[in-house]
């Protein structure tokens, strides 16, 4: 225990906890917003209570005996300030906090015309006391000129975004434009100061907290002064309460830590993402608020928005080829590039890659990105041929990446690239790698082409392992989407990939576990509203994932090659249910959806005939539907299979008809009986409405019955009937339901027979 603080343990703590003051302030704000308490009274009471608590804490700090002064080797002003005793810091900060509280407390007592002068005077006095009393932050090694310029550009971009947000959020009519702009600049500067000290490497120190608290307190007073200069509603003054209360309490907490004899905790890395995200989010929210009010953008807002572009571009340019500065004795020295330590140019291994990522992340201005490249394609014959292609891949990659970029061998089918450039330039690097790596490779037997998928993750998104995992997830997404693309990692992408992995894990064996189910949606004749058939809709009732719709799991089933197993189950279950319903005079048809891959199977037609024979069904009671958007690629095979089904007597339908020129042209080739159109064609308010007349006319000439689906409103239902559609289905007619409910629905139509 240092001798300078022999009574530290005996300093009493304040009797009133922060939580009680904050709860009281919250209740006052609610009362003021509801009009129960005058707004200026809320400002006075909240400011007085919080400043009294903060002032009491700072006063207790002044009771600490002064430390034994240490010899100061220099007599400069900066050195004397760094050696200032804690008592002086506490006294000046106490005076600043009390001045801010008195300013808020006396505001309701002043005449309306004098309130602006009262707040401005209190603001000036508080600012002077804060500047004189703030404890100094520990000095850091002076960074290079490039790093200082990069920091200035980052601060300019963030400051302009905050100034734009302040300009748009401040009331327009009651404030003079010059006053409004000055207030916006002041608020933007103070907000930038808060953001800087609370995200910098010294944010855990008491000095940084004092600075953040001082900036918040002054922000509240600036807002309060601005609202007193015009004709703003009195209730608007409540906006100044949160920064004022939070600022004085944060100042007191920071002063308590700053005056402790214990050393400050180790400096953590700078948090880069709040400095980029918070100003941008504030500006976007402010623009949205102005658009919500319907106000046109003014010239000042447009100029501020245009001024944001140069710093953003310059920031990425400065990060390109910028040296990473050391932040600890273990970091690489200034000017060291995270490149290949092997002079031969061979890619480094995973540990070296992780060290390079850690060095970039711990830099004073962290920047950079990781790209993970996956290559796929037919391999050349022979070991020597594979080695030659691999050597050519590395040669092309080195020709594209920068001299300071790092190549790493971390995957079995590709490599990774660590670059110091910003995300936009890193994405451009990824596109250049795609172009270079997908060019044909000469081999002994001719040439081959590789396909590439690249995942990109930013360095500041987490630790080295996290960044590598994120880039690999983005790579997997690029592979799933067909390769030859660069995918950027984000949180939504990770959710999609995790969901995809869950589907791939749970879908195999779903049939054997009895997790599949069918629901049925009746199809009605639009002329007399009598049911003529149903459509079987597949549902996957997974105990792990819940109910999953076909649009989500069928693409996974095709990738896993289990779509045939699912199709067999659906056809069997639908025909069994149709046989149960086809008793007495009720003769309905059942529509079953099949994929083009199922339809292309050579045994699809005989398998369908076997199922119909097994349940004793007439073939014309079964309708096989195939989606029109996926027919084009396999048109000859689809035509052959549909013709085979019609030879059995099975009816066929074309689903999701788009009514485009190519779609209309291929109708003559497709052996179908039913044509299903979407609601957009029958919507009276849709500009495509005249197309339904063309479709109906073509259908009449080809002998097709038109089915309007997804009829979910009375207007769509009436539009389909007027357009000449014979059948319809949708929520406006009947919702999909279990077999038991649909059977009960059919009982209401005893004469249903088609």
Secondary structure, 3 states (H helix, E strand, C coil): CCHHHCCHHHCCCCCCCHHHHHHHHHHHHHHHHCCCCCHHHHHHHHHHHHHHHHHHHHHHHHCCCCCCCCCCCCCCHHHHHHCCCHHHHHHHHHHHHHHHHHHHHHHHHCCHHHHHHHHHHHHHHHHHHHHHHCCCCCCCCCCCHHHHHHHHHHHHHHHHHHHHHHHHHCCCCCCCHHHHHHHHHHHHHHHHHHHHHHHCCCCCCHHHHHHHHHHHHHHHHHHHHHHCCCCCCHHHHHHHHHHHHHHHHHHHHHHHHHCCCCCCCCCCCCCHHHHHHHHHHHHHHHHHHHHHHCCCCCHHHHHHHHHHHHHHHHHHHHHCCCCCCCCCCCCCCCCCCCCCCCCCCCCECHHHHHHHHHHHHCCCCCCCEEEEEEEECCCCCCHHHHHHHHHHHHHHHHHHCCCCCEEEEEECCEEEEEECCCHHHHHHHHHHHHHHHCCCEEECCEEECCEEEEEEEEHHHCCHHHHHHHHHHHHHHHHHCCCCEEEECCHHHHHHHHHHHHHHHHHCCCCCCCCEEEEEEEEEECCCCCEEEEEEEEEEEECCCEEEEHHHHHHHHHHHCCHHHHHHHHHHHHHHHHHHHCCCCCCCEEEEEECHHHHCCCCHHHHHHHHHHHHCCCHHHEEEEEEHHHCHHHHHHHHHHHHHHHHHCCEEEEEEECCCHHHHHHCCCCCCCEEEECHHHCCCCCHHHHHHHHHHHHHHHHCCEEEECCCCCHHHHHHHHHHCCCEECECCCECCECHHHHHHHHCCCCCCCC
